[in-house]
Structures are given as C-alpha cells and as structure tokens.
Amino acid sequence: MAAGERIPLADHAADARALLAAARRRVVERLDGELVGRVAATEIRARVDVPGHDNSQMDGYALASADVSEAGGAVSGGAALTLPLGPMIAAGDPPGELSAGTARPIMTGAPIPVGADLVIPVEESAAGRFEAAGAAGVEGAGEERWSTVTLTPRSAEPGRFVRRRGSDTHRGDTVLRAGQVLTPARLAHLAACGVAEAEIEDRLRVIVLSTGSEVAVGGAAPVAGGVFDANGPGLSAALHEAGAEVVHQGAVPDDAGELVARLHEQVVSYDADLIVTSGGVSAGAFEVVRHAAVGDGVTMAFPTVAMQPGGPQGIGTLDLPERRVPWLAFPGNPVSALLSCELIARPALGAPSRTRLRLPLRLEAPEPSPSALEQYRRARVLPSGAVRLVGGASSHLIGGLAAADALVIVPVGTDAIDDGDVLDTLLIPGGDR
C-alpha cells in the first residue's frame, strides 16, 4: 500500500477476522439460562417432533366427528348431544383408544386417543366446567363406572382443538443456525426438540488498555490537561456485548517500553487471547503503539482506513516466545474507538450482524461529508421510521453516540447529504431504549 493510501473498511475488517480466526474456539455446553447471549457455532436440528403426539388444546372431551354425525347429524350452534363417557386422559397418560360412540374427558396437553379426531371444550358441556371429584355434568362423576356427558358443541369439525404432532417442529428441522444468538425462546425451543447441549463460540479473553499519559483511570482525578478514561469502560462494555470476556482493563502512559512490558505481563497473567488498545496510532509525536511496533516483540501494521470517524488503525500481534497474541489498536477519540470496535472487532469476534435498513433522513439543512471516506453519522430513529442526526460528525462527541440508536452510513463518493436522502442505517443499542 502506498504511503497515504486509504483502504476500504471492508478490507480492514476482513483482515481483523483473519487475525482472530486462529484464536477463536468452540466449546460444548449443556443448555441452561447461562447461555443466553452466546452464539451458536454449528447448526442444530430437532431430534423429535414437537409436539411429539397429537394432543388436546383444551380441557374437554375427545370424540370422533363421525359419532357426532351418527348421533344427531350436523350438531352445532348449541344443539345438545349425549354420549357415554370413557376414562379420563391426563397430560402424560398413554393415549389409549376411544371406543366407538363414546367421549373421553381429556386435559390440556393430554394425548388424543386413537379413534378421536376432535375435542369439545368443557365450556360446551351441560355444566361448563370440571370439578375435582370428577366431571361436572357427568352422571356418576367420580365413580368407577361409565356414565354420560351432555355436550352442546358449537362445531364438530374434525381437528377442532387438536394440536397435531409436529405442527410446531418436525424431527430433523433446523432449529438453530451457526451464528445465531441463544435467546430465552431459542433455548426453550432447543429443549423442546430434545437437544440437551449446544456447540457455541467460546469467549475470547481480552485485555483492554487505554494509552496516553493524560488518561486518568480508576476514579482518580486527571492531571492538569488530562482526561477521564472513557475508552476503557466503553470498549470493555462493547467487547462484552460482542461476546468477549474482558479479563483486564487499564491504562498505560506514553512509554513504548512500559506498554510492551505491561502487555507481556498481563497476557501471561490473564491468559489473554486478544489485546485491544485505544490511542497511539495516529501521526503525532507521542504515538505509543507506533513506537512500540519499532522494537522487538511486536508486529504491527498501521493502515489508514477510508472511514470517518476511525481512520487511523493498528493491527498485528504481540509476539511471545510460545505464541503470537492478536492485537487491535484503535484511535484514541472516544467515538472513533467505539465505532472501530463496532465495525471491526465485533464482526471479527463472530458477533451477529446488526440490523441494517434503508431509511430516509430528516435534516433541517444539507450536511457535508468527505467524499473519499465512508462516513458514519450518529442518529435517532423517529416514530415515522425516518432518522435524524444526533450531534455533529466530530470523533470527540461521545454524548451524541450515547443518545444515538442508529448509525447512518454515508457512502464513499458523497460530498453532502440532504433531507429525504435514503441511506443504509445500522440499528445499534442506545438512545432512550
């Protein structure tokens, strides 16, 4: 790459994915609530039909539609029908059989007996309810002998209130795809399908360091001219949300030797898989990551990415005797650091893609954009479905990003955006939600 040449964001993000590929691992875990938010590493298929048998959708009476016709023709609209009553079926009972010309009391979720093809709900019986001692409205309820039940069905259509086997999921159906997040509903679905464990992406162990002698951490007051550390907490949270485990967060002054020594110590102490730093990658006189890359034990490249904010980037490894630890070095301005994590580290960690929509802009006046760069503008999604920009384009305006729930993508070749322009927009957590 020629000096000063910018590379597309997509190319740099691909380099980051390749760098982290060797560090990523898969683990098999038993299904439980702790897996919420984890990412599936492989496709999972259902081991059984769901439901596993025809079952009742209601508390009521299982019977055959043919018997209804024989007993009284088209019985509907509340016309009464009296049938002999067979044994009750509870959820978990074997289905058994239905004797011709009879009805069997059945509970919600209980298996439909062989010979039955509909359920009349208990509300459409003479009494309209069951009692603990037996079936209300059933002669001799609770006694060990057959009795009768009087039904007033609104319909006797075959299949009424019957949940068919496999009506939710068939055995062999794909129920989770690689790259999908495990949600409470997906965990419940997997369990219902007979799946007891899942292969998931393991969490990479990450060290997060903010560079700069001006950075104050741990609640300490900054020195004169210094700043509180916004990048450490922000990047740690973003990496955690992307599926990583942050094992150490700290800061280091503008001393290349101290930076490298600190990283060597922390990588070994915390058995880290990845290093993420902020600051020290631009063209100033105190670019500590650039200075560290001149010495032994660090292999880094410093591409300029055609994006705004976040153009200056660093990518490479900390070289230990036994392994090389991936290192992503982001710019120091808070918005640049967080957008770099969102657009580069997050996909490299295997996190699911954000929702991407084409939405119209609502602007009071045209806004300039650098035509050579892909610009990411902080925005809020309006109730109308349009988006309105939040704050300016400068990379230090972290308050605007905190208020945003979307990133409007202004493509390369655009020198201005205007009201009504329809642009690709990424939905991100934030704003008032």
C-alpha positions in Angstrom: 0.0 0.0 0.0 1.4 3.4 -1.0 2.0 6.0 1.7 -1.1 7.9 2.4 -3.3 5.4 0.6 -6.6 4.5 2.3 -8.0 1.0 2.3 -11.8 0.2 2.4 -13.3 -0.6 5.8 -14.4 -4.0 4.4 -10.9 -5.0 3.6 -9.6 -4.0 7.1 -12.5 -5.8 8.8 -11.6 -8.9 6.8 -8.0 -8.7 8.0 -9.2 -8.5 11.6 -11.4 -11.5 11.1 -8.5 -13.5 9.7 -6.3 -12.3 12.6 -8.7 -13.5 15.2 -9.7 -16.7 13.4 -6.9 -18.8 14.9 -7.7 -17.5 18.4 -11.4 -18.3 18.3 -12.5 -21.6 19.8 -15.7 -23.7 20.2 -17.0 -25.3 23.3 -19.9 -27.7 24.0 -22.1 -26.6 26.9 -25.3 -28.1 28.4 -28.4 -25.9 27.9 -29.2 -23.6 30.7 -30.0 -20.0 31.3 -26.4 -19.0 31.5 -26.1 -19.5 27.7 -28.4 -16.5 26.9 -26.5 -14.2 24.6 -23.9 -16.8 23.5 -23.5 -17.5 19.8 -24.1 -20.9 18.2 -21.0 -22.3 16.4 -22.9 -25.0 14.4 -26.3 -25.9 13.1 -28.6 -27.8 15.4 -31.5 -30.0 14.2 -34.6 -31.2 16.1 -34.3 -34.7 17.5 -38.0 -35.2 17.9 -41.3 -33.9 16.5 -42.8 -31.0 18.5 -45.5 -31.8 19.7 -44.4 -35.4 19.9 -48.0 -36.6 19.6 -51.5 -35.3 18.7 -52.7 -33.6 21.9 -55.6 -31.6 23.2 -55.5 -27.8 23.0 -58.3 -27.5 25.7 -59.7 -29.2 28.7 -62.7 -31.0 27.4 -63.9 -34.2 25.7 -62.2 -36.2 23.0 -64.6 -37.8 20.5 -64.9 -38.8 16.9 -66.7 -36.5 14.5 -68.3 -39.5 12.8 -70.0 -40.4 16.0 -71.4 -36.9 16.3 -72.9 -37.2 12.8 -74.4 -40.6 13.6 -75.8 -39.4 16.9 -77.6 -36.4 15.6 -76.5 -35.2 12.2 -74.9 -31.8 11.9 -74.6 -30.9 15.6 -73.6 -27.3 16.0 -74.9 -24.0 17.2 -75.5 -25.3 20.7 -77.7 -28.4 19.9 -77.4 -31.0 22.7 -75.6 -34.3 22.3 -75.4 -37.0 25.0 -72.7 -39.7 24.8 -71.4 -42.4 27.1 -68.2 -41.4 28.8 -64.9 -43.3 28.8 -61.9 -43.0 31.2 -60.3 -39.6 31.7 -56.9 -38.8 30.0 -54.5 -36.5 31.8 -51.3 -35.0 30.4 -48.6 -37.7 30.5 -51.1 -40.6 30.2 -50.8 -43.1 27.4 -53.3 -42.1 24.7 -55.2 -45.4 24.7 -58.2 -45.8 22.4 -61.6 -44.3 22.1 -64.5 -46.7 22.0 -66.9 -46.1 19.2 -69.8 -43.9 20.1 -68.2 -42.6 23.3 -66.4 -39.5 24.6 -63.4 -39.3 26.9 -62.6 -36.5 29.3 -59.3 -35.0 28.3 -57.0 -32.4 29.8 -54.9 -29.7 28.0 -51.8 -31.3 26.6 -53.0 -34.9 27.0 -52.6 -37.2 24.1 -55.5 -37.7 21.7 -56.8 -41.3 22.0 -56.8 -43.5 18.9 -60.1 -43.1 17.1 -60.8 -39.5 18.2 -60.3 -36.5 15.9 -61.7 -33.5 17.8 -62.1 -32.1 21.2 -65.2 -30.4 22.6 -64.1 -27.9 25.3 -65.6 -28.4 28.7 -67.3 -25.0 28.4 -69.5 -26.6 25.7 -70.8 -29.2 28.1 -74.0 -29.0 30.1 -72.2 -27.9 33.3 -69.5 -25.9 31.5 -66.7 -27.0 33.9 -64.8 -29.8 35.6 -64.8 -30.4 39.4 -62.1 -32.0 41.5 -64.3 -35.0 42.2 -65.0 -35.7 38.6 -66.5 -34.1 35.6 -69.3 -31.7 36.4 -72.4 -32.5 34.3 -71.4 -36.2 34.1 -73.8 -38.7 35.7 -71.9 -40.6 38.4 -68.8 -38.4 38.3 -66.0 -39.8 40.4 -67.5 -43.3 40.5 -65.8 -46.3 38.9 -68.3 -46.8 36.2 -69.1 -45.3 32.8 -71.6 -42.5 32.7 -72.7 -40.0 30.1 -72.0 -36.4 29.3 -74.2 -33.9 27.6 -72.4 -31.7 25.1 -73.6 -28.5 23.3 -70.8 -28.1 20.7 -70.6 -25.0 18.6 -68.8 -27.1 16.0 -67.9 -30.7 15.4 -65.4 -30.1 12.7 -62.6 -32.8 12.5 -59.4 -31.4 14.0 -61.1 -28.9 16.3 -58.8 -28.1 19.3 -56.4 -30.8 18.3 -52.7 -29.9 18.2 -51.2 -32.2 15.6 -47.9 -34.0 16.0 -45.0 -32.0 14.5 -47.3 -28.9 14.0 -44.6 -26.7 15.6 -41.4 -28.5 14.5 -40.6 -31.7 12.6 -37.7 -34.1 13.6 -34.7 -33.1 11.5 -35.8 -29.4 11.1 -33.0 -26.9 11.6 -33.8 -25.1 14.8 -30.6 -23.1 15.3 -28.1 -21.9 12.7 -24.5 -21.2 13.2 -24.0 -17.5 14.1 -27.4 -17.1 15.8 -27.7 -15.8 19.4 -29.1 -18.0 22.0 -32.2 -16.2 23.3 -34.6 -17.5 26.0 -37.1 -18.6 23.3 -34.4 -20.4 21.3 -33.2 -22.2 24.4 -36.7 -23.3 25.2 -37.2 -24.4 21.6 -34.0 -26.4 21.7 -35.0 -28.1 24.9 -38.5 -28.9 23.5 -36.7 -30.5 20.5 -34.8 -32.9 22.7 -31.5 -31.0 22.4 -29.5 -31.1 25.7 -26.3 -29.3 24.7 -25.0 -26.9 22.1 -21.7 -26.1 20.5 -21.1 -22.4 21.0 -18.4 -19.8 20.3 -16.1 -19.6 23.3 -15.5 -16.2 24.8 -12.1 -14.7 23.9 -10.2 -13.4 26.9 -9.4 -9.7 26.1 -7.1 -7.1 27.7 -8.2 -3.5 27.2 -5.7 -0.7 27.6 -6.1 3.0 27.1 -2.9 4.7 26.2 -1.8 8.2 27.0 -0.1 10.0 29.9 -3.1 12.3 30.1 -5.6 9.4 30.9 -6.8 9.0 34.5 -8.4 5.7 35.5 -10.0 4.1 38.5 -11.8 7.3 39.6 -8.6 9.3 40.0 -8.7 12.9 39.1 -6.9 13.8 35.9 -3.7 15.8 36.0 -3.9 19.3 34.6 -4.7 19.0 31.0 -5.7 15.4 31.4 -9.0 13.5 30.8 -11.0 10.7 32.5 -10.7 7.4 30.7 -13.9 6.9 28.6 -12.4 4.3 26.2 -11.6 1.7 28.8 -15.2 1.3 30.1 -16.7 1.9 26.7 -14.6 -0.7 24.9 -14.9 -3.2 27.7 -18.7 -3.0 27.5 -18.7 -3.2 23.7 -16.4 -6.2 23.7 -18.5 -7.9 26.4 -21.7 -7.2 24.4 -19.9 -8.7 21.3 -19.3 -12.0 23.2 -15.8 -11.5 24.6 -14.6 -11.8 28.2 -12.6 -8.7 29.3 -10.1 -10.1 31.8 -8.2 -6.8 32.5 -8.9 -3.1 31.8 -6.3 -0.4 32.5 -4.2 2.4 31.1 -0.6 3.0 30.2 1.4 6.2 29.7 3.1 7.3 26.5 6.1 5.0 27.1 6.6 2.3 24.5 8.8 0.1 26.7 6.3 0.2 29.5 3.4 -0.6 27.2 5.1 -3.7 25.8 6.3 -4.8 29.3 2.8 -4.3 30.7 1.2 -6.3 27.9 3.7 -9.2 28.3 2.9 -9.4 32.0 -0.8 -9.1 31.6 -1.2 -11.6 28.7 0.6 -14.2 30.7 -1.1 -13.4 34.0 -4.6 -13.4 32.5 -4.0 -16.0 29.7 -5.4 -13.5 27.2 -6.4 -14.3 23.7 -6.6 -10.7 22.4 -5.3 -7.2 23.1 -7.4 -4.1 22.3 -5.8 -0.7 22.8 -7.0 2.8 22.1 -4.8 5.7 21.2 -1.3 5.9 19.9 -1.9 5.0 16.3 -2.1 8.4 14.5 0.7 10.7 13.2 1.6 12.7 16.3 4.8 12.8 18.3 3.6 10.6 21.2 2.0 7.7 19.3 3.0 5.0 21.8 1.7 2.0 19.9 3.5 3.0 16.7 6.7 3.5 18.8 6.2 0.1 20.4 6.0 -1.5 17.0 9.5 -0.4 16.1 11.0 -2.6 18.8 11.3 -6.4 19.1 8.3 -8.5 20.2 5.6 -6.5 18.3 4.5 -7.0 14.7 2.1 -4.2 13.7 0.8 -2.5 10.5 -0.9 0.9 10.6 -3.3 1.2 7.7 -5.4 4.3 7.2 -9.0 3.1 6.7 -11.4 5.0 4.4 -13.9 5.7 7.2 -14.8 8.6 9.4 -14.5 8.6 12.4 -11.8 6.0 13.0 -9.4 6.2 10.0 -6.1 5.6 11.8 -5.9 1.9 12.8 -3.3 -0.6 14.0 -3.4 -4.4 13.5 -0.9 -7.1 14.4 0.4 -9.2 17.2 2.3 -9.2 20.4 5.0 -11.8 19.9 5.6 -14.1 22.8 8.1 -17.0 22.7 5.3 -19.6 22.6 2.6 -17.8 20.7 1.5 -14.6 18.9 -1.4 -12.7 20.5 -3.7 -10.7 18.2 -3.7 -7.0 18.8 -6.2 -4.5 17.5 -5.2 -0.9 18.1 -7.9 1.7 17.7 -7.8 5.5 17.6 -8.0 7.5 20.9 -11.0 9.7 20.4 -13.9 8.0 22.2 -16.3 7.8 19.2 -13.5 6.6 16.9 -12.6 3.9 19.4 -16.2 2.7 19.9 -17.1 2.8 16.2 -13.9 0.8 15.5 -14.9 -1.8 18.0 -18.4 -1.9 16.5 -17.3 -2.2 12.9 -14.0 -4.1 13.2 -13.7 -6.0 16.4 -17.4 -7.1 16.7 -17.6 -9.0 13.4 -14.1 -10.4 14.0 -15.4 -11.9 17.3 -18.2 -13.6 15.5 -21.0 -11.5 16.9 -24.3 -11.4 15.0 -24.7 -8.7 12.4 -26.7 -5.6 13.3 -30.0 -5.0 11.6 -29.4 -2.9 8.5 -32.2 -0.9 6.9 -32.5 1.8 4.3 -34.2 4.8 6.0 -34.9 8.4 4.9 -33.1 11.3 6.5 -34.8 14.2 8.2 -32.5 17.2 8.1 -33.0 20.9 8.6 -30.2 21.7 6.1 -27.7 19.8 4.0 -24.7 18.3 5.8 -21.3 18.0 4.3 -19.5 14.6 4.0 -15.9 13.8 3.0 -16.4 12.2 -0.4 -13.3 10.0 -0.2 -14.5 8.3 3.1 -17.4 6.1 4.2 -18.9 8.3 7.0 -20.8 7.0 10.0 -23.2 9.6 11.5 -24.9 9.1 14.8 -28.7 9.2 14.6 -32.0 8.5 16.2 -34.8 6.6 14.6 -38.0 8.6 14.6 -41.5 7.1 15.2 -42.1 7.8 11.5 -39.3 5.4 10.5 -37.1 8.2 9.3 -33.8 9.0 11.0 -32.5 12.3 12.4 -28.8 13.0 13.1 -27.7 13.4 16.7 -24.8 15.9 17.3 -22.0 16.6 14.8 -19.6 14.4 13.0 -16.6 15.1 15.2 -15.0 12.0 16.9 -14.9 13.5 20.4 -18.7 14.0 20.7 -19.4 10.9 22.8 -22.7 12.4 24.1 -24.1 12.2 20.6 -23.2 8.5 20.3 -24.7 7.8 23.8 -28.0 9.4 22.6 -28.0 7.5 19.2 -29.7 4.3 18.4 -28.6 4.2 14.8 -25.6 4.8 12.5 -26.3 6.4 9.2 -23.8 5.2 6.6 -22.8 7.9 4.1 -21.1 6.1 1.2 -17.8 7.0 -0.5 -18.4 9.5 -3.3 -20.9 11.5 -1.4 -20.0 15.1 -0.6 -23.3 16.1 1.1 -26.5 14.6 2.4 -29.9 16.3 2.4 -33.4 15.9 3.8 -35.1 12.9 2.3 -32.0 11.1 1.2 -32.4 7.3 1.8 -29.3 5.7 3.2 -28.2 2.4 4.7 -28.6 2.6 8.5 -27.3 0.2 11.2 -29.5 -0.1 14.3 -27.4 -0.1 17.5 -28.3 -0.3 21.2 -28.8 3.2 22.7 -30.9 6.2 22.7 -34.0 6.1 25.0 -34.4 2.4 24.9 
